[in-house]
Structure formats: structure tokens, C-alpha cells
Amino acid sequence: MYNIPPDYELNEKDVETTINWLKLTDPENANPETAIEFLMYQRTVVHQKWHDDPKSLENIYAKYKEAK
């Protein structure tokens, strides 16, 4: 379904956190299946962004460093 980078390890904490977020944003889909699909989608999008537009992620990283 998604081109999942090999270095991402799905874990219970990520799934539970995503379910909790879904409860606030999309309660009808706040379930493990949607959470897992969304996590895989999200990881794929970021991975692809590194290939397509690395400069935009450099900007995001710079903001991250400023916020630390």
C-alpha cells in the first residue's frame, strides 16, 4: 500500500498516541487500523519529501533547532 522506509518501527505508543489524536480530530475513525494507516502514510510522505524537496525539510529542521 505505502512505500514504508525500512528504518521505521511501528510501536504501540505511536499507535495509541495517534488514536488519541484521532479521537479529537476524527472520532469516527479513532481506531487502530486508521492510526496505523495514517502513521505509515505520514512516514511515507516525509520520506518522499526528502527526495523531492530536501530544502523544505531543512527549513523545518532549522525551526526545530530554534525551538529547542
LINVENHU-V517262 format. One record per backbone hydrogen bond with DSSP energy under -1.0 kcal/mol. NH is the residue of the N-H (numbers start at 1). CO is the residue of the C=O. If there is no record, write none. Layout:
# LINVENHU-V517262
NH CO
NH CO
This chain:
# LINVENHU-V517262
4 2
8 5
15 11
16 12
17 13
18 14
19 15
20 16
21 17
22 18
23 19
25 21
26 22
29 26
30 27
31 29
35 31
36 32
37 33
38 34
39 35
40 36
41 37
42 38
43 39
44 40
45 41
46 42
47 43
48 44
49 45
50 46
51 47
52 48
53 49
57 53
58 54
59 55
60 56
61 57
62 58
63 59
64 60
65 61
66 62
67 63
68 64
